[in-house]
Amino acid sequence: MLTCKELVARSSDLLDDQLSFRERLAMRRHLVLCRNCRRFIRQMKLAQAVVRQMPDEPPADADDLAERLARARRDAH
């Protein structure tokens, strides 16, 4: 049986659909039994979806926004 550590190590391959049928089956079997790994894979899928939504180029005002956020953080302390 696949361990949690092994599942985490192969999670990117699972999400990128780069596993053999037998490997996918082992991953799915582990996920059926392990709530923590199911939660981990859900978080990885969410992170993957967020990254895909990000623009290729940062917005033109990104530097200005970063400066305002840094200033607000300094002022809060």
N, C-alpha and C positions, 0 to 999 in steps of 0.2 A: 504494500500500500504506500502511496505517495505521502511524504511528510509535508507539514506546513512550510517548512524551509524550502523544500524542493518545489512546491507549488509557487511560492513567491519568486524563486529564481527563474521559473519558466513562465511567469505571468505575462510578460511582454510578448512572448511567442504565442501564447494562447490568444491574447487580444489582437495580435497581428495575423492570426490564422495561419501560423507557420508550424503547426504540430501535425504529426502523423495521426491517423485515425486512432491507433492504440494509445498514443500519448494524450490525445483529447479525451478519450474514454477514461483514462486514469485520473485526469484532472477533474472531469465531471463527477466521477465517483467520489473523489475527495470532497468536492464542493457540496455534494448532497449531505455529507456527514459532518462538515465543519462550518459552523456558523461564522466564525472569525474570518476564515478564508473567503467565504461568500461576501462578507462585508468589505474585505480588502479588494476583491475583484470589482465590486460595485464602485468603490472609490476610484479605482484605476480607470474604469470605464468613464466615470464622470470627468476625471482629470483629462483623459484623452479627448473627450468631446469638447471640453473648454479650450484646450490647446488648438483643436481644429477650427474653432470659431474665431481665434485671434487673427488679426490682420497680419499680412506678411511684413508690412512696414509700420513702425510706430506712428501714431498720429503726429501731426506737425507741432501740436502744443504739448507733447509729452514732457519735454524738459521743463516747461513752465509749470505744468501740473506737479511734477516731481518736486520742484522748488517750493511751491505753495504747500504741499503736504509736509515737506521737511520743516518749513517755517512753522506750520501749525503744530507739529510735534514738539519742536523746541519751545514754543510759547506755552504749551500745555504743561511742561515740566518746570 
